C-alpha cells in the first residue's frame, strides 16, 4: 500500500499522463507501478565481498548462492510471492519458471545461455519481503570478463536493466574502501532518473568484520569487534556524505545464525570443544589449518563444518559463551552468535534509513524519474516542473524538499561549510526528532526551544549570509526546523 507522499505523486503522474507524448507516458506508467510496489534496495559491492551471504542473512533464508556459478553473474530480485519459485527473465521479455534446488537455493547453474537472460526473479513466502524487495547484483571488479560486462551494464544502462527500479543502495565492502569503491558507489544510481546515492538512500556495511586485524587499528585494545567499529567509523567519514552510515557486520556468522544453518549438532560440537584445555584451544585458534588438523576428540569433519559456518571468530565466541554458561541451550547459543554478528544493527539502520522513510524515498525517486522522462521535450519539461513545484509547495510534502536538499549536498551540487553540511545531513537523515536535532535524551521543552532557535538562524542565513544556491537549501532547513517545532508544540513539548 502506497504512503501519502507516494499516493500524491501517483496522482500527479496520472494527471500529467494525458499531457505528454506516448513514449513519456509509457515511462510514467512504470513510475506509477513502482510507487505502489515495495521499496527496492540494491545490494552492491566488489566480488567476494560477501554480498549474497548478507542477502541470505537479511532475508533469513539461505537462498542466494554464495559460490561461483552462472546465477552469481546475474541480477537477482528477491520479492514476496504466494508460491516459492524462480523466474528466468529473458532479454526478450520471456519467462521460464524454475524450482529451487534440493537445498532450497537458486541453482548455481541454470543450463541456459546467459546472453539471452536479463535477470532472475525469486519469489519467496517471506514476511521480510512484503515491504522490501532485495536486489542482489553481480560482483563489481570481477576478473571474469562476462561478469565485468554485466556489471558495467548495471552501472551504465540503469534504465534498461532490472536494477533500474531500485530506490536505495546497500553497499558492501571489506577492509579498506578503495578509490574504485567510491567511484562505483557514486555511479550506482538509484532510479531511472539517475539520482545519485546519498544519505537519503544509501548505507554501507564493512563485511567480514571478524577479519580485521585489531593490532592494525589504534584504540582497539586487541579486540576484533572494537577494531571493526573504529574502522567502520573511519570509512563512514571517508564515504560521507555518499552514505548515511557504515556498519560492521560478520555476514557468514549472521547467515548461519539467522537462516537455520546453525543446528543443535553444531551446538553439541561446540560444547565438546569447550572442554579442551586452554593451551590446546589457544593453539587451534591460531589458524584454520590448525583448527581442523589438531588432535582432539571432535572429528575433523565436524570442525570443518563449524569453520564453514562460523569461521574462527564465531567458533571462539561460541566456545566462550559455553564456558560462561555450560548449560546454554542451542537456541540461546544461536542468539549469542547472532548478537555477535552485528546483523541486528544493520537491520535497525535499514529500518531507520529505508523502511521508516520508504514513502519519501520512493516519492523522491519517482519525481526524479518523471523529470528525466520529460527532459527532452520543452513543453513536457515545463508542465512537469510546474506540477512538481505545486506539489512541493504543500506543507505535507516538505519531506521531499528536505530529501532533495540532502541529495544536492551529497552530490556536491551545493557547497556548504562543513558544520552546516553536517547539520543538513543530520536534520534530513532521520525521522526521529531527537536525532534530527542532535539532542537524544534531552527533555521535550529543550528540543522545542532548540528547533525554534535553529529555525530562526537558518532563516537569517538564507537572507543575509548565503549564496543563492545555499539560500535555497537554507530555506528548506528553516522550514524543517519550524515544522519540527510545530510538531513538538502540538504534542505538548512545552509542558
C-alpha positions as CSV (number, residue, x, y, z in Angstrom):
1,X,0.0,0.0,0.0
2,X,1.4,3.4,-1.0
3,X,2.1,6.0,1.6
4,X,0.7,9.6,1.5
5,X,3.6,11.1,-0.5
6,X,3.7,8.2,-2.9
7,X,0.0,8.5,-3.4
8,X,0.3,12.2,-4.0
9,X,3.0,11.7,-6.6
10,X,0.9,8.9,-8.2
11,X,-2.0,11.3,-8.6
12,X,0.4,13.9,-10.1
13,X,1.6,11.3,-12.6
14,X,-2.0,10.3,-13.5
15,X,-2.8,14.0,-14.1
16,X,0.2,14.6,-16.3
17,X,0.0,11.4,-18.3
18,X,-2.6,12.8,-20.9
19,X,-0.5,15.9,-21.4
20,X,2.7,14.1,-22.6
21,X,3.7,12.0,-25.6
22,X,3.4,8.2,-25.9
23,X,7.0,7.5,-25.0
24,X,6.9,9.7,-21.9
25,X,3.5,8.3,-20.9
26,X,4.9,4.7,-21.1
27,X,7.7,5.8,-18.7
28,X,5.1,7.4,-16.4
29,X,3.2,4.1,-16.3
30,X,6.4,2.3,-15.0
31,X,6.9,5.1,-12.4
32,X,3.3,4.6,-11.2
33,X,3.8,0.9,-10.9
34,X,6.9,1.3,-8.8
35,X,5.1,3.8,-6.5
36,X,2.7,1.0,-5.5
37,X,5.4,-1.6,-5.1
38,X,7.6,-2.3,-2.1
39,X,10.8,-0.3,-1.6
40,X,13.6,-1.8,-3.7
41,X,17.1,-2.0,-2.2
42,X,20.0,-2.9,-4.5
43,X,22.9,-4.7,-2.7
44,X,26.1,-3.8,-4.4
45,X,29.8,-4.5,-3.8
46,X,33.0,-5.9,-5.1
47,X,33.3,-9.6,-6.0
48,X,33.9,-11.8,-2.9
49,X,32.7,-9.1,-0.6
50,X,30.0,-11.4,0.8
51,X,27.0,-9.7,-0.8
52,X,25.0,-12.9,-1.3
53,X,25.8,-14.2,2.2
54,X,24.5,-10.9,3.6
55,X,21.4,-11.1,1.4
56,X,20.6,-14.5,2.8
57,X,21.0,-13.2,6.4
58,X,18.8,-10.2,5.8
59,X,16.1,-12.4,4.2
60,X,16.5,-15.1,6.9
61,X,16.8,-17.9,4.4
62,X,19.8,-19.4,2.6
63,X,18.6,-19.0,-0.9
64,X,21.2,-16.9,-2.8
65,X,24.2,-19.0,-3.9
66,X,27.4,-17.7,-2.5
67,X,29.9,-19.6,-4.7
68,X,30.9,-19.1,-8.3
69,X,28.2,-20.1,-10.7
70,X,26.1,-18.8,-13.5
71,X,23.5,-17.2,-11.4
72,X,26.0,-15.1,-9.4
73,X,26.7,-13.3,-12.7
74,X,23.1,-12.1,-13.0
75,X,21.0,-9.6,-11.2
76,X,18.5,-11.4,-8.9
77,X,15.5,-9.8,-7.5
78,X,14.1,-11.3,-4.2
79,X,10.5,-10.4,-3.7
80,X,7.4,-11.6,-1.9
81,X,5.3,-14.3,-3.6
82,X,2.4,-16.6,-2.6
83,X,4.4,-19.5,-4.0
84,X,8.1,-20.0,-3.9
85,X,9.5,-20.0,-7.4
86,X,12.3,-18.7,-9.6
87,X,11.6,-17.0,-12.9
88,X,14.4,-16.6,-15.5
89,X,13.5,-13.4,-17.4
90,X,14.9,-13.2,-20.9
91,X,16.1,-10.1,-22.7
92,X,13.1,-10.6,-25.0
93,X,10.7,-10.5,-22.0
94,X,10.1,-14.2,-21.9
95,X,9.9,-16.0,-18.6
96,X,10.8,-19.6,-17.6
97,X,9.9,-20.9,-14.2
98,X,12.5,-23.0,-12.3
99,X,12.2,-24.8,-9.0
100,X,14.7,-24.2,-6.2
101,X,17.3,-26.9,-5.7
102,X,17.2,-29.6,-3.1
103,X,18.7,-27.3,-0.5
104,X,16.1,-24.6,-1.2
105,X,18.6,-22.4,-3.0
106,X,18.7,-20.9,-6.5
107,X,20.6,-23.5,-8.7
108,X,24.2,-22.5,-9.1
109,X,24.0,-23.3,-12.8
110,X,20.9,-22.5,-14.8
111,X,21.6,-24.6,-18.0
112,X,20.8,-21.5,-20.2
113,X,22.7,-19.1,-22.4
114,X,23.4,-16.2,-20.2
115,X,23.4,-13.8,-23.1
116,X,19.7,-14.4,-23.5
117,X,18.9,-13.7,-19.8
118,X,18.0,-10.3,-18.5
119,X,17.8,-11.2,-14.8
120,X,16.3,-13.6,-12.3
121,X,13.2,-13.1,-10.1
122,X,13.0,-15.2,-6.9
123,X,9.6,-15.2,-5.2
124,X,9.5,-16.2,-1.6
125,X,6.8,-16.6,1.0
126,X,8.8,-14.5,3.4
127,X,7.4,-11.7,5.6
128,X,10.6,-9.7,5.3
129,X,9.9,-9.2,1.6
130,X,6.4,-7.9,2.0
131,X,7.6,-4.3,2.1
132,X,11.1,-4.7,0.8
133,X,12.4,-6.1,-2.4
134,X,16.1,-7.0,-2.3
135,X,18.2,-6.9,-5.5
136,X,21.4,-8.9,-5.5
137,X,23.8,-7.6,-8.1
138,X,26.9,-9.1,-9.8
139,X,30.2,-8.6,-8.0
140,X,31.9,-5.4,-9.1
141,X,35.5,-5.6,-10.2
142,X,35.2,-9.3,-11.2
143,X,38.1,-10.9,-13.0
144,X,35.6,-12.7,-15.2
145,X,35.0,-10.7,-18.4
146,X,31.4,-11.7,-18.7
147,X,30.7,-10.6,-15.1
148,X,32.5,-7.3,-15.8
149,X,30.4,-6.6,-18.9
150,X,27.2,-7.4,-16.9
151,X,28.3,-5.2,-14.1
152,X,29.1,-2.4,-16.5
153,X,25.6,-2.9,-17.9
154,X,24.2,-2.4,-14.4
155,X,26.1,0.8,-14.0
156,X,25.9,2.3,-17.5
157,X,22.4,1.2,-18.7
158,X,20.4,1.5,-15.5
159,X,17.2,2.5,-17.2
160,X,17.3,-0.7,-19.3
161,X,18.3,-3.1,-16.5
162,X,16.3,-5.0,-13.9
163,X,18.1,-3.0,-11.2
164,X,16.7,0.2,-12.6
165,X,13.8,0.3,-10.1
166,X,16.0,0.3,-7.0
167,X,15.3,3.4,-4.9
168,X,18.0,2.6,-2.3
169,X,21.5,1.1,-2.1
170,X,23.2,-1.1,0.4
171,X,26.9,-1.1,-0.4
172,X,29.1,-4.0,0.8
173,X,32.9,-3.8,1.2
174,X,35.6,-5.5,3.2
175,X,38.6,-4.0,5.0
176,X,39.5,-0.6,3.4
177,X,37.4,1.4,1.0
178,X,39.2,1.7,-2.3
179,X,39.0,4.6,-4.8
180,X,37.0,2.5,-7.2
181,X,34.6,1.6,-4.4
182,X,33.9,5.4,-4.1
183,X,33.6,5.7,-7.9
184,X,31.2,2.7,-8.1
185,X,29.0,4.0,-5.2
186,X,28.8,7.4,-7.0
187,X,27.9,5.7,-10.2
188,X,25.4,3.2,-8.8
189,X,22.3,5.3,-9.4
190,X,19.1,4.7,-7.5
191,X,16.5,5.2,-10.2
192,X,16.0,5.5,-13.9
193,X,16.4,9.3,-13.5
194,X,19.9,8.8,-12.2
195,X,19.5,10.1,-8.7
196,X,22.9,9.7,-7.1
197,X,23.3,7.6,-4.0
198,X,23.5,9.7,-0.8
199,X,22.5,9.7,2.9
200,X,18.8,9.7,1.9
201,X,19.0,6.3,0.2
202,X,22.4,4.6,0.8
203,X,24.1,2.8,3.7
204,X,27.3,0.7,3.6
205,X,28.5,-2.3,5.6
206,X,32.0,-3.3,6.5
207,X,31.5,-7.1,5.9
208,X,33.8,-9.9,7.2
209,X,34.5,-7.6,10.2
210,X,36.0,-10.6,12.0
211,X,38.9,-10.5,9.6
212,X,40.0,-7.0,10.7
213,X,43.4,-7.3,12.4
214,X,43.0,-5.5,15.8
215,X,46.7,-4.8,16.0
216,X,46.4,-2.6,12.9
217,X,43.7,-0.4,14.4
218,X,44.7,2.2,17.0
219,X,42.5,2.2,20.1
220,X,41.1,-1.3,19.6
221,X,42.9,-2.7,22.6
222,X,43.3,-6.0,20.8
223,X,39.5,-6.5,20.4
224,X,38.3,-7.6,16.9
225,X,34.8,-6.1,17.4
226,X,36.1,-2.8,18.6
227,X,38.7,-2.7,15.8
228,X,35.9,-3.2,13.2
229,X,33.8,-0.5,14.8
230,X,36.7,2.0,14.7
231,X,37.5,1.1,11.1
232,X,33.8,1.4,10.0
233,X,33.7,4.8,11.6
234,X,36.7,5.9,9.6
235,X,35.2,4.6,6.4
236,X,31.9,6.4,7.2
237,X,33.8,9.6,7.4
238,X,35.6,8.8,4.1
239,X,32.4,8.0,2.3
240,X,30.2,10.8,3.8
241,X,28.0,12.2,2.5
242,X,27.5,9.4,0.0
243,X,26.2,7.1,2.7
244,X,24.1,7.6,5.8
245,X,26.5,5.3,7.8
246,X,28.9,2.4,7.7
247,X,28.2,-0.6,10.0
248,X,30.5,-3.6,10.7
249,X,28.9,-7.0,10.2
250,X,30.1,-10.6,10.1
251,X,28.0,-11.9,7.2
252,X,28.8,-15.6,7.5
253,X,28.1,-15.6,11.2
254,X,24.8,-13.8,10.6
255,X,23.8,-16.1,7.8
256,X,24.4,-19.2,9.8
257,X,22.7,-17.9,12.9
258,X,19.7,-16.4,11.1
259,X,18.9,-19.0,8.4
260,X,18.8,-22.2,10.4
261,X,22.2,-23.4,9.2
262,X,23.4,-23.5,12.9
263,X,22.0,-26.7,14.3
264,X,21.8,-28.5,17.7
265,X,24.5,-30.8,16.4
266,X,26.8,-27.8,15.9
267,X,26.0,-26.7,19.5
268,X,26.9,-30.1,20.8
269,X,30.2,-30.0,18.9
270,X,31.0,-26.6,20.4
271,X,30.3,-27.9,23.9
272,X,32.8,-30.6,23.3
273,X,35.4,-28.1,22.1
274,X,34.8,-26.0,25.2
275,X,36.1,-28.9,27.3
276,X,39.6,-28.7,25.7
277,X,42.5,-27.4,27.8
278,X,43.3,-23.8,27.3
279,X,46.7,-24.4,25.7
280,X,45.3,-26.7,23.0
281,X,42.4,-24.4,22.4
282,X,44.7,-21.3,22.0
283,X,46.8,-23.2,19.5
284,X,43.9,-24.4,17.5
285,X,42.6,-20.9,17.1
286,X,45.8,-19.7,15.5
287,X,44.8,-20.8,12.0
288,X,42.1,-22.6,10.1
289,X,44.5,-25.4,9.3
290,X,45.5,-25.9,12.9
291,X,41.8,-25.9,13.9
292,X,40.9,-28.7,11.6
293,X,44.1,-30.9,11.9
294,X,44.9,-30.6,15.7
295,X,44.4,-33.9,17.5
296,X,41.2,-33.8,19.7
297,X,38.0,-35.7,20.4
298,X,35.9,-33.7,18.0
299,X,36.2,-35.2,14.5
300,X,38.0,-33.1,11.9
301,X,35.0,-33.2,9.5
302,X,32.8,-31.7,12.3
303,X,35.4,-29.0,12.9
304,X,35.5,-28.3,9.1
305,X,31.7,-27.9,9.2
306,X,31.9,-25.5,12.0
307,X,34.6,-23.5,10.3
308,X,32.5,-23.2,7.1
309,X,29.5,-21.9,9.1
310,X,31.1,-19.7,11.8
311,X,34.8,-19.0,10.9
312,X,37.3,-19.0,13.7
313,X,35.9,-15.8,15.3
314,X,32.4,-17.2,15.6
315,X,33.7,-20.5,16.9
316,X,35.7,-18.8,19.6
317,X,32.7,-16.6,20.6
318,X,30.5,-19.7,20.9
319,X,33.0,-21.6,23.0
320,X,33.4,-18.6,25.3
321,X,29.6,-18.5,25.7
322,X,29.5,-22.2,26.5
323,X,32.3,-21.9,29.1
324,X,30.5,-18.9,30.7
325,X,27.2,-20.8,30.8
326,X,27.8,-24.6,30.4
327,X,24.1,-25.4,30.3
328,X,23.3,-23.0,27.5
329,X,20.7,-24.3,25.0
330,X,21.3,-24.4,21.3
331,X,18.8,-21.6,20.7
332,X,20.4,-19.3,23.2
333,X,23.8,-20.1,21.7
334,X,22.5,-19.2,18.2
335,X,21.1,-15.9,19.6
336,X,24.5,-15.1,21.1
337,X,26.2,-15.7,17.7
338,X,23.6,-13.5,16.0
339,X,24.2,-10.8,18.5
340,X,28.0,-11.0,17.8
341,X,27.4,-10.8,14.1
342,X,26.2,-7.2,14.0
343,X,23.2,-8.1,11.9
344,X,20.7,-6.5,14.3
345,X,22.4,-3.1,13.9
346,X,22.3,-3.4,10.2
347,X,18.6,-4.2,10.2
348,X,17.9,-1.4,12.6
349,X,19.7,1.0,10.3
350,X,17.8,-0.4,7.3
351,X,14.6,0.3,9.2
352,X,15.7,3.8,10.2
353,X,17.1,4.9,6.9
354,X,15.0,2.9,4.4
355,X,11.8,1.4,5.8
356,X,10.8,4.4,8.0
357,X,11.2,6.8,5.1
358,X,10.3,4.4,2.3
359,X,7.3,6.6,1.3
360,X,9.5,9.7,0.9
361,X,12.4,7.8,-0.8
362,X,10.0,6.3,-3.3
363,X,8.2,9.6,-4.0
364,X,11.5,11.5,-4.4
365,X,12.8,8.8,-6.8
366,X,9.6,9.0,-8.8
367,X,9.8,12.8,-9.1
368,X,13.4,12.5,-10.3
369,X,12.3,9.8,-12.8
370,X,9.4,11.8,-14.3
371,X,11.6,14.9,-14.5
372,X,14.2,12.9,-16.5
373,X,11.5,11.3,-18.7
374,X,10.1,14.7,-19.7
375,X,13.5,16.4,-20.1
376,X,13.9,16.2,-23.9
377,X,10.6,18.0,-24.7
378,X,10.5,21.7,-23.6
379,X,6.7,21.7,-23.3
380,X,6.6,18.5,-21.3
381,X,9.5,19.6,-19.2
382,X,7.7,22.8,-18.2
383,X,4.4,21.1,-17.4
384,X,6.2,18.6,-15.2
385,X,8.2,21.3,-13.5
386,X,5.2,23.4,-12.7
387,X,3.2,20.4,-11.4
388,X,6.1,19.3,-9.1
389,X,6.6,22.8,-7.7
390,X,2.9,23.0,-6.9
391,X,3.1,19.6,-5.1
392,X,6.2,20.6,-3.2
393,X,4.6,23.8,-2.0
394,X,2.3,21.8,0.3
395,X,3.4,21.5,3.9
396,X,2.8,17.8,4.0
397,X,5.3,17.4,1.0
398,X,8.1,19.3,2.7
399,X,9.9,16.0,3.4
400,X,10.5,15.8,-0.4
401,X,12.1,19.2,-0.3
402,X,14.4,18.1,2.5
403,X,15.3,14.9,0.7
404,X,16.2,17.0,-2.4
405,X,18.4,19.2,-0.3
406,X,20.3,16.2,1.1
407,X,20.8,14.9,-2.4
408,X,22.2,18.3,-3.5
409,X,24.6,18.3,-0.6
410,X,25.7,14.7,-1.2
411,X,26.3,15.3,-4.9
412,X,28.3,18.5,-4.1
413,X,25.8,20.4,-6.3
414,X,25.6,22.9,-3.4
415,X,28.7,23.5,-1.3
416,X,28.3,24.4,2.4
417,X,30.7,24.9,5.3
418,X,31.4,21.5,6.8
419,X,29.5,22.2,10.0
420,X,26.4,23.4,8.2
421,X,26.5,20.5,5.7
422,X,26.7,18.1,8.7
423,X,23.6,19.8,10.2
424,X,21.7,19.5,7.0
425,X,22.6,15.8,6.8
426,X,21.5,15.3,10.4
427,X,18.2,17.0,10.1
428,X,17.3,15.2,6.9
429,X,19.0,11.9,7.7
430,X,16.5,10.6,10.3
431,X,12.8,10.6,11.1
432,X,13.4,10.7,14.8
433,X,13.2,14.2,16.2
434,X,15.8,14.0,19.0
435,X,18.3,12.5,16.4
436,X,17.4,15.2,13.9
437,X,18.2,17.8,16.5
438,X,21.3,16.1,17.8
439,X,19.7,16.1,21.3
440,X,19.0,12.5,22.1
441,X,17.9,12.0,25.6
442,X,17.0,15.7,26.3
443,X,13.6,16.8,27.6
444,X,10.9,17.9,25.2
445,X,11.0,21.6,26.2
446,X,14.7,21.7,25.3
447,X,14.0,20.1,21.9
448,X,11.3,22.6,21.2
449,X,13.5,25.6,22.1
450,X,16.4,24.4,20.1
451,X,14.2,23.7,17.0
452,X,12.8,27.3,17.1
453,X,16.3,28.8,17.7
454,X,17.8,26.9,14.7
455,X,14.8,27.7,12.5
456,X,15.5,31.4,13.1
457,X,19.2,31.0,12.5
458,X,18.7,29.3,9.1
459,X,16.2,31.9,8.1
460,X,18.7,34.6,8.8
461,X,21.5,32.7,7.0
462,X,19.2,32.3,3.9
463,X,18.6,36.1,3.8
464,X,22.0,37.6,4.7
465,X,24.9,35.1,4.5
466,X,24.2,32.6,1.8
467,X,24.9,32.3,-1.8
468,X,21.7,31.8,-4.0
469,X,22.2,28.0,-4.1
470,X,22.9,27.9,-0.3
471,X,19.9,30.1,0.3
472,X,17.5,27.6,-1.4
473,X,18.8,24.8,0.9
474,X,18.7,27.1,3.9
475,X,15.0,27.9,3.4
476,X,14.3,24.2,3.3
477,X,16.2,23.6,6.5
478,X,14.5,26.6,8.2
479,X,11.1,25.1,7.2
480,X,12.1,21.7,8.5
481,X,13.1,23.1,11.9
482,X,9.9,25.1,12.1
483,X,7.7,22.0,11.3
484,X,9.6,20.1,14.0
485,X,8.8,22.9,16.4
486,X,5.2,22.8,15.4
487,X,5.0,19.1,15.9
488,X,6.6,19.3,19.3
489,X,4.3,22.1,20.3
490,X,1.3,20.1,19.2
491,X,2.5,17.2,21.3
492,X,2.7,19.3,24.4
493,X,6.5,19.8,24.2
494,X,6.4,23.0,26.2
495,X,4.8,21.4,29.2
